[in-house]
Amino acid sequence: MGELLQLLKRGNKSAMLAAIINTIISIIKGVAFLYTGNVAMFAETMHSLGDAANQLFVFIGSALSKKAPTEKFPNGFGRLVNLVLLGAVLIVGIMAFETIKEGWHHVLHPTKSGGFMINIIVLAVSTILETFVLFKAMKEILHEIDVKASGPSVFAKSFANLGKAKPATKLVFMEDLVAASGGLLAIIAVVIAHFTNFHQLEGIASMLIGAMMFFVVGKVFLDNAAGVIGQADEEMENKIGVLVMEDPDVKDIQDITVIKEGEDLHVELEIEIDPGLTVAAADDIKDRLEEKIMAERGVVDVTIEIDEEDGVMTWQNRSESPAE
């Protein structure tokens, strides 16, 4: 039990915060839906409920993925977070289907809902809370990649660096982006339907919210399916390659592979050195390279093989153009 508690303390904080807030939001929206019968509110209730369950699973998965390797699982449990996220998106998929189905039913059989002010207040408060969680997720993304930003630049830089975020943080970001957008869409639909009697619009809004949820399902599924299989991090491969080639005793890199294991990176490297160096000197080169690479964010282990220089340059910096 003590080990489990220690692991949970290391879980993704953004996911835990989002799970708590979305649970509160889903309860508020659910009560409002039961009172008003508004189908857009139903869509938002399902959305928040799915997000809450999803993000709780993400928090648990991100925590358990940090369990230390064992004799039976020597490569650790890094990919567990990808497996959990694949399971979690099924929940969002089911909620999205129910949301679209209910919206379509309302388009075919529109009914006037009550509690206009209740709907507006609940949706407005929920959207503000979801925007707060979204902003926290944005800051978490920048923290993970060690990028400094404040004020409006947080929004721009978090979008620009979304692909570099940890799987759990990326999911929280995408879900709350859709949640905040869906909240605004629901508010617009409720207001227009109330003043124009175009009640089908609430059903259309519900279907659009469901479609946005399906977009998250597809994006998260593809990202984490690649993670489960074992995806190479090409950007980190180039970064580590540049770092290694800066060492004066490294003549070339024959091969470099950086594999993502959930939030962890495993580095395999084959370098060429002067064949005239002693075994002790070669061992010193290996030790200092391991120390430098292990200092990179996310790297948990390094395997280095050493070969003699063959006179043929294999390494090429991918960030440089051929002309350079």
Steps between C-alpha positions, in 0.01 A plus 500: 500500500786736583656444155163568332458829688851607400421423135171693515689804629697492175189486281419772248378799705309657210298180454413482871392864513296457182331185637393677820371813326321305226330279761363811670400648165325181383292487820395865461415452132315176571277667758438788260407258220254311723338831592491662154503209254736693274669266251808723467538472876469123465785504248715704735413270793609193305811680384607603850415157644708329232787743554495445878515121470756523223731733687481289817619199299771714346621610845514141625668378182763778505578414862527123449718551190772636731534168683863388500601212268478152646666169416188396308464840327859622452399781262273655761135604473530816292259382230230439760389861468444445125291188570291683758441788261388258228245361745400844619410626153241222475307677775512827309393315184192356672409840645548661158268247336229558763539876461458488122207257526315721748572808290365333186185397687449862606548623142226262382273566797583849635355597836523823693716477810453709813730667749668739257695690767596179681643360175696817427643533852598133524656495155685828562644387835594160355671659200701729728613203713589295192696794358690517831590130472599554136732784601659279771553228237663757272742602776570131573594447134747787513639375833557151357702632206669772709362797303446829681185701428250726672171669417364459145823336379406190705220432252714539188800304631291214643326449163833517318659238730200271552668215312785493753272467804465183705208278389294565814545878487420505129174314562396739779581796273297366208202396711474832678551694178198316359313541831552879508409530130197276552386714793509814286317319220230381742453854637455639148251226413296552817483878449399479132245224566345701783455822302417354157317175588747317272515211749669263254815706550551347845501157337743618232730639773483165677604319181788743442623448856485123445695538175773699682517222759548245221787713364673472839439123497662463159799722576575343838452148363751552218758665729483228764476207261838615368623524861392145582678362193814697580550831323836659425551861610677647198539846650672359808714273281633805319550695823697219663693441177613864498596473868703183438680640195617798707725259692852535354565125517187396307577471127158387376164355602416176322153473649279677753152404618284670761187301586207647694369283783206706617665806655847337503769500233739208438815582305707255295817635344786363289800730462836490324826602669871499416614133487825604665333588832541266797210305654518727804472812284206350311331421829548861615336625178206269556459609863498875425259456208262300719513773764421774244216306335343397833483869590253555212135528606313167487803273435498201737768276352781508244668214313821592318696274265849600386660421163818614327492785250443379143569826319143530367284772655154358581358762739312797356341777701132495393449861605746618236409539134705304239666828395632547848 
